[in-house]
Amino acid sequence: MTKKVVLQNGMRIVAERLPSARSVSIGLWVNIGSRDEEAHEHGISHFLEHMFFKGTQNRSAGEIAQEIDAIGGELNAFTSRENTTFYAKVLEDHLPKAVELLSDNFHNSKFDSREIAREKQVVVEEIRMVEDDPEDLVNTIHIEDMLKGNPLGRSILGTAETLGQIDRKKIIQFLKRTYDPKQIVISVAGRFDFNTLFALLEKAFGSYQCGGSRLIPRISPVITPQFQVKKRKLEQVHICISTPGLGITHPQREALHLLNIILGGGVSSHLFQEVREQRGLAYSIYSTPSFYQDGGLFTIYAGTGAKNASKVTELIFKEIKKMKEQGMTADELKKAKDHIKGSILLGSESTSSRMGRLAKDELAFGRQFKLNDVIEGVNRVTLKSVHDVANTLFNKKSISLTALGPIEVHALPAPL
């Protein structure tokens, strides 16, 4: 059973009771991410996520960690381009403690200047870790160059330079500017009593006010096609190929998910079988769609040796062309549907997964979908709709490529 409550301050609570579960997952989903930052705030959403765990008026950072460990629970957070999420997963008996810890972090974090200075070094190391991982780095460069000038294109982590400009005053200003209660969804899934849950959350978050929000209008992404090589002394060439994708509420989003499964989203996909299994030209090759509020990307990644980079790129373009011209077979579509439906149903056994789905549905659609509705949406997809999506997305004039490694740009073939 699922229920939704809107608190007087505009904060939304969506909750699904799962009587067979022993755990409960609770997430505080803020509809604010890196795309909502001004240029001088670059990286502050992610940095703020870190700082919420660095001590409150009531607990030190160490005490926060000890209290969640003492009940065998999980307390963490993550930042994306459009959301910042704080969550906890505990056994049902410890739900009040989870709410208390999340509430204390959210309301009473001190943002101590010494902790800010220390945590900047931690995030700088996180940035360096990305720079040392060629797969992460080529994706970062690829998106930055395609979406140049749009906040969506900026790295979620920020840079060492922009982090250096963040201080306590900027953090407080950003919170007041963006963390409007109307932008927040509290999502809960697992074993609990509705009346007890809503009373806990009303007490913990019902009086929260932002203090004067001023959100920047989100700028719809405009993709500038790129075909480039970034030379690096690496053992492999790391390749990203992208086309414009679909927004998160687009009516053909299920068709794109199915297209992804067939093209590069699994070990039986065309790209994995052709490039890795049949030819042995890459260890890692896959495709993935990225959905945003007002647009998206469809990206293919491959890592291969320099002598094979041209052939791998050619094979990727051939598979894209084949998908446009021939589409997929009825048997492939059925298997892709079974794959997605299986993933949905397996995810439904996890309170964390159910909690995330509730929040994403509320943020994107303002409502919740039953699992049967989601599965029916997948079942309704036809061969023609998948083929139409392939022909819409895979326009060779809009394809972008970024390669990182020891290769020249003229060595790579153009889209077919």
Secondary structure, 3 states (H helix, E strand, C coil): CEEEEECCCCCEEEEEECCCCCEEEEEEEECCCHHHCCHHHCCHHHHHHHHCCCCECCCCHHHHHHHHHHCCCEEEEEECCCCEEEEEEEEHHHHHHHHHHHHHHHHHECCCHHHHHHHHHHHHHHHHHHHCCHHHHHHHHHHHHHCCCCHHHCCCCCCHHHHHCCCHHHHHHHHHHHCCHHHEEEEEEECCCHHHHHHHHHHHHCCCCCCCCCCCCCCCCCCCCCEEEEECCCCCEEEEEEEECCCCCCCCHHHHHHHHHHHCCCCCCHHHHHHHHHCCCCCEEEEEEEEECCEEEEEEEEEECHHHHHHHHHHHHHHHHHHHHHCCCHHHHHHHHHHHHHHHHHHCCCHHHHHHHHHHHHHHHCCCCCHHHHHHHHHCCCHHHHHHHHHHHCCHHHCEEEEEECCCHHHCCCCC
